[in-house]
Protein backbone atom coordinates (compact mmCIF):
# COMPACT_ATOMS: atom_id res chain seq x y z
CA UNK A 1 0.00 0.00 0.00
CA UNK A 2 1.32 3.44 -0.97
CA UNK A 3 0.70 6.56 1.13
CA UNK A 4 0.24 9.79 -0.81
CA UNK A 5 2.06 12.88 0.47
CA UNK A 6 1.80 16.64 -0.09
CA UNK A 7 4.80 18.84 0.78
CA UNK A 8 3.99 22.46 1.67
CA UNK A 9 6.85 24.92 1.33
CA UNK A 10 8.50 22.63 -1.21
CA UNK A 11 10.62 25.39 -2.77
CA UNK A 12 12.53 26.07 0.46
CA UNK A 13 15.64 24.30 1.69
CA UNK A 14 13.74 22.10 4.15
CA UNK A 15 10.92 21.54 1.69
CA UNK A 16 13.37 20.25 -0.91
CA UNK A 17 14.82 17.83 1.64
CA UNK A 18 11.29 16.64 2.42
CA UNK A 19 10.53 16.11 -1.28
CA UNK A 20 13.69 14.02 -1.62
CA UNK A 21 12.82 12.02 1.49
CA UNK A 22 9.36 11.14 0.17
CA UNK A 23 10.79 10.16 -3.21
CA UNK A 24 13.37 7.91 -1.56
CA UNK A 25 11.02 6.27 0.95
CA UNK A 26 9.38 2.94 0.13
CA UNK A 27 5.63 3.02 0.59
CA UNK A 28 5.28 6.76 0.05
CA UNK A 29 4.65 8.78 -3.11
CA UNK A 30 4.74 12.53 -3.71
CA UNK A 31 1.36 13.45 -5.13
CA UNK A 32 1.26 17.23 -4.62
CA UNK A 33 3.32 20.24 -3.58
CA UNK A 34 2.35 23.70 -2.38
CA UNK A 35 4.08 27.05 -2.01
CA UNK A 36 2.24 30.34 -1.78
CA UNK A 37 2.66 32.86 -4.58
CA UNK A 38 4.23 30.66 -7.24
CA UNK A 39 4.39 32.20 -10.73
CA UNK A 40 4.07 28.78 -12.36
CA UNK A 41 2.21 25.59 -11.49
CA UNK A 42 3.89 23.50 -14.15
CA UNK A 43 5.65 20.52 -12.49
CA UNK A 44 8.53 20.51 -15.00
CA UNK A 45 9.51 24.02 -13.90
CA UNK A 46 10.45 22.51 -10.53
CA UNK A 47 11.96 19.27 -11.86
CA UNK A 48 8.90 17.34 -10.70
CA UNK A 49 7.12 14.50 -12.52
CA UNK A 50 4.09 15.49 -14.57
CA UNK A 51 1.74 13.62 -12.22
CA UNK A 52 2.67 15.81 -9.22
CA UNK A 53 0.10 18.57 -8.73
CA UNK A 54 1.55 22.02 -8.01
CA UNK A 55 -0.51 24.54 -6.03
CA UNK A 56 0.18 28.21 -5.31
CA UNK A 57 -2.66 28.94 -2.86
CA UNK A 58 -4.60 27.06 -0.23
CA UNK A 59 -7.89 27.86 -1.95
CA UNK A 60 -6.80 25.99 -5.08
CA UNK A 61 -5.72 22.76 -3.41
CA UNK A 62 -7.62 19.66 -4.42
CA UNK A 63 -5.75 16.50 -3.52
CA UNK A 64 -6.12 12.95 -2.34
CA UNK A 65 -2.93 13.24 -0.27
CA UNK A 66 -3.06 11.46 3.06
CA UNK A 67 -0.11 13.23 4.75
CA UNK A 68 0.72 16.95 4.72
CA UNK A 69 4.38 17.77 5.44
CA UNK A 70 4.78 21.47 6.27
CA UNK A 71 7.97 23.52 6.10
CA UNK A 72 6.54 26.94 5.30
CA UNK A 73 6.54 30.16 7.36
CA UNK A 74 5.40 31.04 10.89
CA UNK A 75 2.81 33.39 9.37
CA UNK A 76 1.28 30.57 7.31
CA UNK A 77 1.55 27.46 9.45
CA UNK A 78 -1.70 27.88 11.43
CA UNK A 79 -3.80 28.26 8.30
CA UNK A 80 -1.95 25.37 6.61
CA UNK A 81 -2.46 23.01 9.53
CA UNK A 82 -6.12 23.96 9.87
CA UNK A 83 -6.63 23.30 6.15
CA UNK A 84 -4.96 19.90 6.35
CA UNK A 85 -7.02 18.74 9.33
CA UNK A 86 -10.29 20.05 7.89
CA UNK A 87 -9.60 18.13 4.67
CA UNK A 88 -8.71 14.85 6.38
CA UNK A 89 -4.96 15.04 5.73
CA UNK A 90 -2.64 13.98 8.55
CA UNK A 91 -0.40 17.00 9.31
CA UNK A 92 3.32 16.58 9.97
CA UNK A 93 4.35 20.11 10.90
CA UNK A 94 7.97 21.22 11.08
CA UNK A 95 7.24 24.93 10.77
CA UNK A 96 7.61 26.80 14.06
CA UNK A 97 5.74 29.88 15.25
CA UNK A 98 2.43 28.43 16.50
CA UNK A 99 1.23 29.97 19.75
CA UNK A 100 0.02 27.89 22.70
CA UNK A 101 -3.55 28.95 21.96
CA UNK A 102 -3.23 27.96 18.31
CA UNK A 103 -1.86 24.55 19.23
CA UNK A 104 -4.75 24.04 21.63
CA UNK A 105 -7.26 25.01 18.93
CA UNK A 106 -5.63 22.66 16.42
CA UNK A 107 -5.65 19.80 18.92
CA UNK A 108 -9.36 20.38 19.52
CA UNK A 109 -10.04 20.40 15.77
CA UNK A 110 -7.99 17.23 15.33
CA UNK A 111 -9.95 15.52 18.10
CA UNK A 112 -13.24 16.66 16.55
CA UNK A 113 -12.21 15.20 13.18
CA UNK A 114 -10.68 12.06 14.70
CA UNK A 115 -7.50 12.74 12.75
CA UNK A 116 -3.97 12.28 14.09
CA UNK A 117 -1.02 14.52 13.38
CA UNK A 118 2.37 15.62 14.67
CA UNK A 119 3.72 19.10 15.38
CA UNK A 120 7.45 18.98 16.07
CA UNK A 121 9.52 22.07 16.89
CA UNK A 122 12.54 20.08 15.74
CA UNK A 123 12.88 16.82 13.81
CA UNK A 124 16.56 16.39 14.62
CA UNK A 125 17.09 13.42 16.93
CA UNK A 126 19.84 15.28 18.80
CA UNK A 127 17.43 18.14 19.53
CA UNK A 128 14.67 15.77 20.64
CA UNK A 129 17.09 14.06 23.02
CA UNK A 130 18.39 17.42 24.28
CA UNK A 131 14.85 18.38 25.29
CA UNK A 132 14.32 15.04 26.99
CA UNK A 133 17.59 15.23 28.92
CA UNK A 134 17.04 18.88 29.86
CA UNK A 135 13.69 18.05 31.43
CA UNK A 136 15.31 15.29 33.49
CA UNK A 137 18.14 17.58 34.62
CA UNK A 138 15.83 20.45 35.60
CA UNK A 139 14.44 18.44 38.52
CA UNK A 140 17.92 18.64 40.07
CA UNK A 141 19.17 21.95 38.64
CA UNK A 142 16.34 24.52 38.75
CA UNK A 143 18.65 27.41 37.81
CA UNK A 144 18.81 27.30 34.03
CA UNK A 145 19.20 29.44 30.94
CA UNK A 146 18.89 28.55 27.23
CA UNK A 147 20.96 29.81 24.33
CA UNK A 148 19.80 28.99 20.80
CA UNK A 149 21.84 29.84 17.71
CA UNK A 150 20.49 29.85 14.17
CA UNK A 151 21.23 31.12 10.68
CA UNK A 152 20.60 34.78 9.98
CA UNK A 153 17.52 34.16 7.82
CA UNK A 154 15.45 32.45 10.53
CA UNK A 155 12.14 34.30 10.79
CA UNK A 156 11.07 33.63 14.39
CA UNK A 157 12.77 34.08 17.74
CA UNK A 158 13.13 32.29 20.01
CA UNK A 159 13.28 29.06 18.06
CA UNK A 160 10.47 26.59 18.53
CA UNK A 161 12.98 24.14 19.95
CA UNK A 162 14.20 26.57 22.60
CA UNK A 163 10.66 27.50 23.59
CA UNK A 164 9.64 23.84 23.77
CA UNK A 165 12.72 23.12 25.87
CA UNK A 166 11.69 25.86 28.29
CA UNK A 167 8.14 24.50 28.50
CA UNK A 168 9.38 20.98 29.27
CA UNK A 169 11.76 22.31 31.92
CA UNK A 170 8.97 24.39 33.43
CA UNK A 171 6.91 21.23 33.97
CA UNK A 172 9.37 19.95 36.58
CA UNK A 173 11.32 23.04 37.67
CA UNK A 174 10.39 24.36 41.12
CA UNK A 175 9.05 27.89 40.86
CA UNK A 176 11.60 30.32 42.17
CA UNK A 177 13.46 33.53 41.36
CA UNK A 178 16.96 32.88 40.08
CA UNK A 179 19.71 35.47 39.92
CA UNK A 180 19.96 38.79 41.68
CA UNK A 181 16.58 40.11 42.84
CA UNK A 182 17.91 43.65 42.46
CA UNK A 183 19.28 43.05 38.97
CA UNK A 184 19.31 46.08 36.66
CA UNK A 185 19.57 45.95 32.88
CA UNK A 186 21.71 48.83 31.65
CA UNK A 187 20.98 47.66 28.10
CA UNK A 188 17.34 46.79 27.37
CA UNK A 189 16.61 43.06 26.99
CA UNK A 190 20.25 42.07 27.58
CA UNK A 191 19.06 39.24 29.84
CA UNK A 192 17.02 37.71 27.03
CA UNK A 193 13.42 36.55 26.90
CA UNK A 194 11.71 35.31 30.05
CA UNK A 195 9.55 32.16 30.09
CA UNK A 196 8.34 31.73 33.67
CA UNK A 197 11.77 32.76 34.96
CA UNK A 198 13.73 30.74 32.39
CA UNK A 199 15.87 33.07 30.30
CA UNK A 200 16.12 32.35 26.57
CA UNK A 201 18.78 34.00 24.40
CA UNK A 202 18.52 33.94 20.58
CA UNK A 203 21.58 34.30 18.33
CA UNK A 204 21.23 34.92 14.58
CA UNK A 205 24.42 34.72 12.52
CA UNK A 206 25.56 33.56 9.08
CA UNK A 207 27.50 30.30 9.17
CA UNK A 208 25.21 28.74 11.77
CA UNK A 209 22.34 26.36 11.02
CA UNK A 210 20.58 25.18 14.21
CA UNK A 211 22.22 24.83 17.62
CA UNK A 212 21.11 24.94 21.24
CA UNK A 213 22.72 24.96 24.67
CA UNK A 214 20.92 24.47 27.97
CA UNK A 215 23.02 25.74 30.86
CA UNK A 216 22.30 24.53 34.40
CA UNK A 217 24.02 25.96 37.45
CA UNK A 218 24.22 24.67 41.02
CA UNK A 219 26.37 25.20 44.11
CA UNK A 220 29.94 24.55 43.00
CA UNK A 221 28.99 22.84 39.72
CA UNK A 222 27.41 23.34 36.32
CA UNK A 223 25.92 21.17 33.60
CA UNK A 224 25.71 22.04 29.90
CA UNK A 225 23.65 20.08 27.38
CA UNK A 226 24.28 21.02 23.75
CA UNK A 227 23.13 19.86 20.35
CA UNK A 228 24.30 20.94 16.90
CA UNK A 229 22.67 20.47 13.52
CA UNK A 230 25.24 21.08 10.78
CA UNK A 231 23.14 20.03 7.79
CA UNK A 232 19.41 20.08 7.10
CA UNK A 233 19.57 16.42 6.16
CA UNK A 234 19.85 15.71 9.90
CA UNK A 235 16.18 16.66 10.31
CA UNK A 236 14.96 14.06 7.85
CA UNK A 237 15.48 11.15 10.26
CA UNK A 238 12.76 12.60 12.46
CA UNK A 239 10.50 13.44 9.52
CA UNK A 240 10.72 9.81 8.40
CA UNK A 241 9.73 8.66 11.90
CA UNK A 242 6.79 11.08 11.79
CA UNK A 243 5.42 9.99 8.41
CA UNK A 244 5.80 6.35 9.42
CA UNK A 245 3.76 6.85 12.59
CA UNK A 246 1.29 9.67 11.87
CA UNK A 247 -1.36 7.59 10.11
CA UNK A 248 -1.70 5.45 13.22
CA UNK A 249 -2.39 8.42 15.52
CA UNK A 250 -5.88 9.49 16.55
CA UNK A 251 -4.92 12.90 17.95
CA UNK A 252 -2.58 15.80 17.26
CA UNK A 253 0.66 15.18 19.14
CA UNK A 254 3.01 18.02 20.09
CA UNK A 255 6.67 16.95 20.08
CA UNK A 256 8.34 14.11 18.23
CA UNK A 257 9.55 12.66 21.53
CA UNK A 258 5.94 11.68 22.27
CA UNK A 259 5.79 9.21 19.38
CA UNK A 260 9.25 7.64 19.74
Secondary structure as GFF3:
##gff-version 3
##sequence-region A 1 260
A	DSSP	beta_strand	3	8	.	.	.	ID=ss1
A	DSSP	alpha_helix	13	24	.	.	.	ID=ss2
A	DSSP	beta_strand	28	34	.	.	.	ID=ss3
A	DSSP	three_ten_helix	43	46	.	.	.	ID=ss4
A	DSSP	beta_strand	53	55	.	.	.	ID=ss5
A	DSSP	three_ten_helix	58	60	.	.	.	ID=ss6
A	DSSP	beta_strand	67	70	.	.	.	ID=ss7
A	DSSP	alpha_helix	77	86	.	.	.	ID=ss8
A	DSSP	beta_strand	90	93	.	.	.	ID=ss9
A	DSSP	alpha_helix	100	113	.	.	.	ID=ss10
A	DSSP	beta_strand	117	119	.	.	.	ID=ss11
A	DSSP	alpha_helix	125	138	.	.	.	ID=ss12
A	DSSP	beta_strand	143	150	.	.	.	ID=ss13
A	DSSP	alpha_helix	160	172	.	.	.	ID=ss14
A	DSSP	beta_strand	193	195	.	.	.	ID=ss15
A	DSSP	beta_strand	198	204	.	.	.	ID=ss16
A	DSSP	beta_strand	210	218	.	.	.	ID=ss17
A	DSSP	beta_strand	221	229	.	.	.	ID=ss18
A	DSSP	three_ten_helix	232	235	.	.	.	ID=ss19
A	DSSP	alpha_helix	236	245	.	.	.	ID=ss20
A	DSSP	three_ten_helix	246	248	.	.	.	ID=ss21
A	DSSP	beta_strand	252	254	.	.	.	ID=ss22
A	DSSP	three_ten_helix	256	258	.	.	.	ID=ss23
###
